[in-house]
Amino acid sequence: MEKITFTNREKERLDKALAKKLQKPRNQIEQLIKQGYVRINGKIEKKAGSKLKSGDLVEVTIPEPKVSQPKDVHFDVERIYEDEDILVLNKPAGLVVHPAPSVKEPTLVDWLKANDISLSTLSGEERHGIVHRLDKETSGLIVIAKNNETHQALSKQLQDKSMGRYYLAIVEPPLKEDLIIEKPIARNPKNRLKMGVVEGGRYAKSAFVKLTTSKNNKYELIGAKLFTGRTHQIRVHLASINRHILGDSLYGFKSKSVTIPRVFLHAYILYLKHPKSGEKMRFLAPVPEDMLDFLQKYFEENIDETIHVDSFIGRFASF
């Protein structure tokens, strides 16, 4: 087991202090605290909201990861870029990122292990290498950390916004205008499967821009950029203004007029600074065939011109 000890320098919540110090997601920090792996001045503290004082000695024990039984992997994932520190993948829709008790099928983490890819361990056994995630039905770009130093560096970039993604989505009905949505998100109190705009929830900010409307003016291709990274954020914020991504039966509805195979949301562009060289890097994942087929059938414009990288990113300049 690894032990980390530090002296706290300011008044703040225990979970927030540990999240900054360990560069781990808040839910993992909460589990460490609840399971008795954190001590303050020698005493076990199991309350995530406990207040630290300046001078408090904090001790954290990082337990050995549980070794899970690997699952058979019979699929491949497109590699967009790879070096000794990072791996950028184009995740297909329908693939779960990491294992969970409710997940029976092989995941992206299973694929990474099956391909003997060196991975960071900061996120624990079930999330090896995972710095940020994508919903199962969302396709597109995801970056994998191949060592712990890279994981820490990329986690810091997520916090300071020097790393992020732009998304494409097909929605119904069209937006009235380009807009920013700032509404707090938390677990929906009436449906535990969903997130929702909830008073007292975590701050969330999203930007949406209009790109092109379908021939029947019923659907619209839009761009989205996240300034925070809450679960289901794009879907929740769109639902809060009565807009829904096609194929999203959880937050919207299944279209009666067309068959949509999955949620039409795609992580199109990823930008970051290389964790070692500091070089600014930008990656693109082509629009998947199912979305492209729909766009070609229902839209008139040249989609390639509409989503040209430079002009697409330029649409967010005012945000």
Disulfide bonds with the S-S distance in Angstrom:
none
